[in-house]
């Protein structure tokens, strides 16, 4: 019984460490309770193309869908006809893949001498994945009138070219939800 309890504890700790790292910051003087409606910020197309490198319309649609879904859950209205309270923009940041500590696995086995517990640690093998870069999503919220930055969050290593479209949909949705869990700040 102790072995099973130890196994479950290790598994819970390992699962709790999963997901992208989220970093955020905001203007402490901003009046977040006054924000009710939003629209997308139309960034300079040349600057946007430079940030993206090669424009990926599939990833763009994923991020926009995820942001709009979470903002709707939080009862923010998308306003395209009149003046919104805030503007949303995002951009990717690509950098070298992080090696990190690797993976931790926990296993339980039964053999001739009774039950046993094993823990294994694995690191990356070989070089970096495709194109050698992983992408982070940076999400910014700006005041619609002044264009001043109010809130910003980053989800590290979410945009990964080696994933399937289904995995990318899931990963982006989870990352955006975790970022916007912290908006508006309390």
C-alpha positions, 0 to 999 in steps of 0.5 A: 500500500505504501508503494502505491501511495508513493507512486501516486504522489510522484505521478501527481507531482510530475503532472503538476509540473506540465504545461507552458511557463506563463509570465505576466505583468500589468500596469498597476494604475490601470482601471481594469474594472472599466474594461468591457469590450475589445477589438483586435489591434491592427498592428503595422503589417510589416512589423507583424510579418517581421515578428512572425517570420513566415506568416502561418494562417493556421496558427494565427486562427488558432490563437485568435479563436482561443483568445476570443473564446476565453474573453467571451467566457469572461463576458468581454464583448467583441466590439467592431462597430464602435470604440472598444475599451481595450485592444488585443494583440499577440505575436510569436517569439521564436528562440532556441529550444530549452533543454530543460531537465528532461522527463521523469517517469514513474512505474510500478512492477510486480515480479518474483520478489513482490511489487517494486517501484521505479523512477527514471529520468530522461534527457533529450537525445540528439539535437533540437527538433525541426528548425531548431526553434520553439515559439512562445506566444506574447499576448498584449492588452492596450488601452483603446484610446491611448494605445498604452500597454495595460497588461502583457503575458507570455506562454513559453514554448507553445508554438512547436512546428513538430506537433500535429494540428490537433496537438497545436489546437490543444496546446494553444487553447490551454496556453491562452486560457492559462494566460488570460486566467490572470486577466484582468488582475485582481 
